Amino acid sequence: MADGSGAPARPEAPPVISGLSAFAEDYDVILCDVWGVVHNGLAAFAAACDALEKVRAAGGHVILVSNAPRPSRHVATILDQLGASRTAYDTIVTSGDVTHLLLAAQPGAQVYHLGPDRDLGLYEGLDLTLAPLEAAQTVVCTGLFDDTCETADDYQPMLQQMRLRNMPFICANPDIVVERGAQLIYCAGAIAEAYDALGGQAVYCGKPHAPIYEIAMKKAEELRGRPVERTRVLGIGDALRTDITGASRAGLDSLFIAGGIHAAELNAEDGAAPDLQALSHLFQGQPQPRGVMTRLSW
């Protein structure tokens, strides 16, 4: 379509809204991302927690859906430490939970853990042995060994060894990057993509892939005590690739938080409103959220 000058019309940006209250009553269930929406890796966002508490006070249910490569109970503890109130949500579903179920179906497996020691709680209660790479049958990647200084490029020699053996590769966190304060740090998804680029085939356990949404929807029906129409469920997140695309694939509406990992490209840093031209460019040809906010608030 062209404008009056004959030039192609600029695609419209998704609508920027002032708060979740603009359409919260249209939904019974909120599936809310955690890192980038509820907290930034250093502290919880009080306004976001307040908005989610108001959803629950009005009779809705809030399920935090995270690509954290840890069981949900561990994420709850982290949220406590960051200052997020447990009254802001009903339950949590993580990609770690999905990974745990996948590994439970492989009793006796020899597993190589690629990631920091803080993620070892993922294997609690499982019938498996953590083994060195040369003895392992399966790789489980939860992240980088040192995400303060490494990138996926540092893992090329190791990934090439895995590819030569055609090792199954389970990605317990499909995120490429997340924000930690004002910095972006690499996650397991970056390593999994590098493995795919070598001809390997990673299995992704979190957003935007279907299994985590199926588990979240089952939790929603348990909370509400009846079937839940997907038109009554809203996904909230700060990542186009995982949160917004995942919600769209699952048949859900979404709310995009511009002040997260896309903040720099949208000029939405430090609470600034996103640049509309940059916003329209980001979503050109992509799933469209119902609304956009810089940070989640009521």
Buried (B, 14 or more C-beta within 10 A) or exposed (E): EEEEEEEEEEBEBBEBBEBBBBBBEEBBBBBBBBBBBBBBBEEBBEBBBBBBBBBBEEEBBBBBBBBBBBBBEBBBEBBEEBEBBEEBBBBBBBBBBBBBEBBEEBEEBBBBBBBBEEBEBBBEEBEBEEBEBEEBBBBBBBBBEEBEEBEBEBBBEBBEEBBEEEBBBBBBBBBBBBBBEEEBBBBBBBBBBBBBEEEBEBBBBBBBBEBBBEBBBEBBEEBBEEEBEBEBBBBBBBBBBBBBBBBBBBEBBBBBBBBBBBBEBBBBEEEEBBBBEBBBBBBEEEBBBBBBBBBBBB
